[in-house]
Amino acid sequence: MEDINSISSSQISYTLLDGEKSRPAPGRCCRTTTPIVISAVLLTILVPVYILTPRRYSGGTALTTAHDVPEQWVERAIYYSNRIGGPEVEIAKNPSSDYKLVCYYTFPSSSPDDLQPSDIDPLLCTHINVGFATVVNNTIFLNDNQSLIVRDVVALKRRNPDLKILLSVGGAGGTGGFPQMVLNHATRKSFIGSIDECVRNYSIDGVDLDWEFPNKEPSPDSKQKMHFTQLLAEIRAEIKRQQRYKFLLTVAVAAPRFIVDLAYDISYMSR
């Protein structure tokens, strides 16, 4: 490399002038960086869209599709619930063996616009809770039309033998019979007997209790929380006692902490 001291002053001057000539004009600089900025913005938009596009996974390969088909709903629910976001992640081909996707189906009205049992996709959910039955005279009550609906939903098991059908009791507007029913062992025993009867008569897989909520309203029974816990324990004992007609028991509980503290004995229920 040539020492700068050996270069004549005229040559140095020429080199500096040549460097100044090679600098782009301010306008040219902006025009050069504009495409780069646009490309960065497009990448910022398109990459999240690509990641969030519903995909089916086969052999570790993500198959992008523009169609929202029912067969992908279970896979997509699992995909997003696990917060996984890469095409390299493979979803289990049989998610129902590891995950529970529980759906509620309320009794339809006479309107033709309401979803009918025959229109339910039996492969969409792992469990369907049909509701809502009420508690009358300490037993589960269904009117004639509701009984037919339950049988029609149970018939979906012909198309998906792994589907579980539960009868949901209570709901936001149908919990009036719970306080009297849980009051003592005799009334709770009558209710449990009606569960056994429903399991046998309708071939359902279990019951879902949706009492909203123990201790919510002023009542002569100040121990509804304890009595509800006793009901669950007695139902569990009945399930263990049953040999031929074992069934599932689920409970719909409130999320707000103040209701949880008021209504449920979580330490006992979680056993």
N, C-alpha and C positions, 0 to 999 in steps of 0.2 A: 504494500500500500504506500502510495506517495505521501511524503511528508508535506504538510501544508506550507511549511516555510520555503519549500523548493518551488512552489507555484508562484508565478509572477502576479503582481497586483492586478494587471489587466485581466488575467484569466480568472482570478477570484471574483472580480466584479462581474464578469460575464456569467459565472456560475450562479451567483446570487440573483442576478436578473432573470436567468432562465428558470430558477425555482419560483420566483414570483409569477412568472407567466403560466406556470403549470397549476397554480391554485385555481380552483373553480370559482366562478362568479357566485355571489350570494344567491341569485335566482336559480342557478343550476343546482346548487346544494339542496335547496328545498324540493326541486323537482325530482332529485335522486332519492331523497328519503321518504317522499310521499308514498310510493308503492310499498315500501317496507312497513310503514305504519298501517296501511290498508290490509296488508297480508297478516300482520299481527292481530288486528281486530277480527278478521275473518276466522283465524285460528281460535281466538278466544270464544267465538260464538259456536263454531262448528264442532269443536272437541266435546263440550258438554252435551250437545245434541246427539252426537254419536254415542257417547257413554250411556245416555238415558234412553236410547232407542231400544224397545223391547226386542229380545233375542231368544231364540231357542238354542240349546246347547246340545251338540251331538259329537261325541268323541273328542271333546275338548275344543271344538270349533264353534264359534258363534255364528249362527245363521240369522242375519238381519232380515226382517220382514216388515212390510208396510201395512200388513193386515192385523187387525186386533181380533184374534180368534180366541174363543173360549178356552181352548186347550192350553193356552199360555197364561191364563189368569193365575192359576195356582203357582206356577213357576215364577211369575213376575212378583207375586206377593212375597214369596220366599226370598227372591233376589233382592228386593228393596228392604225387606225387614232385617236382613243380615247386613245391609249397607255395604254390599260388595259392588264394585264398579268396574271391573276389568273383563275384557273378553276372554281372558285366559282362565276365568273361574268357571267350573262346570257345575251345573245344578243337577242334583240327583234325579234320575229318571223316574223314580217312584217316590215323590215327596211325601205321599200320604203315610208311608211307613215310619217316617221320622217327625213329621209335623202334623199339627192339628189345625185345620182351617174350619172354624165353626161358624155356621151361618144361621141366622134367625129367619124363619118364614112365618109371617102372621097370617091368620085365617083371612082369606079374601072375602070381600063383600060380594053382592050380587052383580056388581058392575063388570061388564065384559072387559074393561080395561085392566082389571086387577090380574096379577100373575096367578095362573092356575097351576095346580100340582103337575099336570101333564107337560107344562112348559118349563119346568125346572130342569136344569142340566145336572144329572146325577153324578157327573164326574167333576163338578166344580168344587165341591166342599167335601171334607172328610166327615163332618157331622152336620146335621140339620136339626135345629131346635124348632119345633112347631108350637106356636102359641097364639093366644094364651088361654090355657084352661084356668078355671077358678076353683076356689075352695068353698064348698057348700056343705053344711052339716058335718064338718071335719073330714070330708072326703073330696077327691078330685071330681069336678063336674065338667062334662062336655055335653052340649046340646046335640041334636041329631045331625045337623049340618056339619058341625065341628068334628063329630065322629067320622063322618064320611071323608072329610078332608084329611084327617090323620091316616086313614086307611089308604087313601090315594097317594099320600107322600111315602108311606111305607112301601108301596108298590114300586117305587123307584129302585128299591134294592134288587129287583129282578135284573135291572140293567147295570147295577154296580153293587155286587154282594158285599163289598167292603164298606159301603156307606152306613153310617150309624144315624138312627133316627131317635131323637129324644122329645118327650112332651114337656114343654115349658109351662110352668104353673105360676100364675101371678101376673107380673107385668105392672106397668105404671098405674093402670086403672083397675086392676083385678086382685088386689092384695087384702081386701076386706075380711076374708075368712081366716087369714093367718093368725091373728092375735088369739082368737078363741081356740083354734086348732092346736097351738103349741102349749096351751095353758097347763096341761097335766099329762101324765103318762097314758091315761085311757084315751084322751082325744088324739094324741099323737099316734097311738096304736091304730086307731081307726083310719087315720090318714095313710099310714104305712100299708095297711091292708088294701087300700084303694090303689096304691102304687102297684102292688103285686097283681091286682086285678087288671089294671091297664096294660102292664107288661104282657100278661097272658092273652088278653082279648085282642089287643091291637098289634102284637108282635113287635113292639117298640124295643129299643135297646136301653132305655133308661129315662130318667126325669131330670129336668133342670128347674131349680127353685129360684124364683125371681121375686122375692119379697122386698118391696121398696117402702119402708125399711123397718126393721125392728127398732122399737123405741122412738119412731119418728113422731107419732101422735101421742098425746096424753092418754093413758090407759090405766085401769085398775091394776093391771099386771105390770108391775115395775121391773119385772125380771124377764122381759121378752128376749133380751140378749142371751141370757143363760138358757132360757127355754128353747130358743132356736138352735143353740149349740147342742142341747140335749137331743133335739129332733134329728140333727145330722148324725150324732153318735148312734142313735137307735136305728136310723136307716142303714148306716154302715153295718151294724150288727145283723140286720135282716139280710143284707147282701151276702154276708159271710155264711149265714144260715142256709140260704137258698142253694139248692143243688142243680136243679134243672133251669130255673128262671132267674139266673143272676142278671144284674142290670147295672148301668152306669148312673152315677150321681154327680151332677154339676150344680154350681151355685153362681148366680149372677150377683155380684156385689158392687157396692158403690166405690168410686175412686177418691172423692175428697176425704182428706184425713179426718176432719171433724165428724163425718158420718161413720167412717170406719171405727173410730174410737167409741162412738155412741152405740153402734149396732152389732158389732162382731167381736167375738173372742178369737182373735187371729192366732194367738199362741196355741189354742186348742184345735181350731179348725185346720191348722197346717200339719197336724200330726198324721 
